């Protein structure tokens, strides 16, 4: 279908079943009898296997602990969001007007889940070998270097190095608020530098919120936003 052409070009893959890719791109807010959650479940498992096998072959001398850490740096919401942005997946999503107005097309959770669902759809259509080639080609195009050192250098560490070099101090992270029920609590963390707030972000844990806030702070200090 016409609306999938850009996505097909980005993936270098032609979808065989319009119904399957439509389901993969449909967020639950879109109010259809189907959504992408089942395909997301499948895609998550498929990506875990693909990345695991890829790392097993690429790093033949590394032990299980190192391989697990590298995989954990790739197979997560942040990693899948990065891949989704690489193929402009947000532009193809089927979401409600409310989500549209809430920046749903760039929301990490929606992008990550949809990417998993698309991989699940490709796997059902074309099998593991084709899916693995698409996923690995995309990963290698999205990361300049794939090793533990480059992947484990998180935003907090990068921000700390930058602020120490430019300002002679390290940033402080402050909990602004915590809200929601205990089983689904969210946290807002602010980054403070030179006695002023330079960024803040939400996360499902304090650690996640800190990382997101640090990423925004980095972009702010570099003049990217």
N, C-alpha and C positions, 0 to 999 in steps of 0.2 A: 504493500500500500504506500501511497505517496508520502504520508507523514513519517514513514520509517526509513525513507531513502537516505537522509543525512546520517542516521544512526548506522545503517548498513554500510555506508561508505567509511565511517569512522572505524567500524569494527572489521572492515574488509570481509563482510559476511552477508549473504542474502538469506533472509528468513523464509522458511518454507510454509509456516502456518501463521496466518494473520491472527487467528484466535489466540494462539499461545503467546506471541509477542505482545498483543494487546493486553492480555492478562498480566504479563510481566511488568508492564508499564502503568498498570492501574492501581493507584493508591486507594486505600479503604475509604478515604474521604469522598471519592468520586461517586459513591452511592450506586454501584452496580451490583448485580448478584454475585460478582466475583471480585477478587483483588489479588495482589501479588504476594501475599504472605506465604502461601504454600510453595510457590516457586522460589521464594526467598529462602525458605527452610532447605529446599533441595540444593539451591545454588551455594549456600554456605558450606554444606558438606562437600560438594564437588570442588569448590575452591580450596578447601582445606587439603584435600587429597592432591590436587594439581600442584599447589605450592609446595606441599611436603615432598612430592616426588621430584619436583624441579630442584629444590634445595639439596635433596639427597644426592642427586647427580652432579650438581654444580660444585658442592663442597664435599668432595669424597673423603677428605681427611679430617673433617670436623666431627666432634662427638655429638651425641643426642642433645645435650644441654645447649650447645651453641646453635644447633639447627632449630631447636624449639624457640629460642629467643629471636632468631631471625624471622622465623615464620610468624611469631606473635607480633612482630613489628610490621608485617605486611598484611596479615589476615585479621583486620579489625575495622571498625567504622571509619577511622581516619584514612586507612589505606585504601579501602574501597571507595570512599568519597573522592580521593585523589584520582583513582582510575575512572570514576564516573565523570569527573570534570574534564578529564582528558578527551572523552568522547562526547562531551556536551550532552550528557544523558538528561539533564534537567529540562532541556528544551522539548524532549519527547514525552515527558511524564503526563499522565492523565490524572489531574488533581482537582479538587473542588475550588470554587472561587474564594472560599475562606482561606484555604491553604495558599492559593495564588497570592492573596493579599498579605499573607504572613511569610512571604519569601520562601514558600515551599520548594521552589525549583532550585534553590541553592542550600536548602537545609541538609546538613550532613546525614541525619538519620534517614531521610527520604531517599537521598541519593545512594547511600550505602545499601539500603534494603533493595532498591530498584536494581542496582548493579548485580547483586546476588541473584535476584529473580531473572534478569536477562541471561545470566550464565546458566541458570537452571533450565531456562527455555531452550537455549542452544544445545545443552546437553541432551535434553529429551529428543530434540530434532535430529541431531547429528552425531551424538556419541562423545566419548571422552577424548579421543585423539584430536578431533576438530576443536573442541572446547578448550583443551589444554593449549593448543597453538595460539588461539585468539587471546586467552588470558595471559600467557607468558609473553607474547609479543607486546601486549599492552603494558605489562609490568616493566619490561625492559625499556620500553619507550618513555615510561613515566619516571624512572629512577636512573640518575646518572651512574650511580654505583650501588651495587647490592652486596653489602657485607654488614657485619654486626656493628662495626665502628660508625659507619655512616648512618645506619638506620636507628641506632640507639641514642644518637645525639638529639635529645628532645628539645622542644621549644624553650623550656625553662632554662636548660643549660646554655642554649644559644643566647637567650636574652641576658643571662647573668654575665656571660663573656663580653657581650656588647656593652652593657652598662658599666662594667668594671673598666673597660678600655676607654669609653667615652666620658663617663661621669665620675669614675673613681668610687663607685658604690654599687651595691647589689639591690635589686628590687625587693619590696615586701609584698606579701600576699595576704589580703585581709578578707575574711568571710563577711560578705554584705548581708546575706540572708540564706536561710534554709526553709524550704516549704514543701508541702505535699505530704501524703500519708507515708508512714514508715516504710512500706514496701515499695514506694515509688517516689522517694524523696529527691528533690533537686537542690542544687547549691549554686549561689552566685558568688564568685570570687573577683575581687578587684586587685589590680596591680598598682602599687604606689611607688613612685620614684621622685626623689627630691621633694618630698612632702606634698605631692599632688597625684591624683588618680589619673593614670594614662590609658587604662583599658579595664574592661570587666567582661565576664562571660559566665554562661550557665553550663552546668554539667550534672550528670547523674551521680557523680562522686566529687569530693573536693579535689582529688587529683586530676580528674578530667577537666573540671572547671579551671584549675590552675593552668593546665596545658593550653586550653583554648584562649584564656586571657593572655598568656605569654605570647601566643601566636599573633593575636591582635596587637599587642604592645610592640612586637617586633616590626610589624607592618607600619604602625604609626610612627615609630622612630625612624624608619627608613623612608618615610614619606610616600608609602604605597597606598595609604588610605587617609 
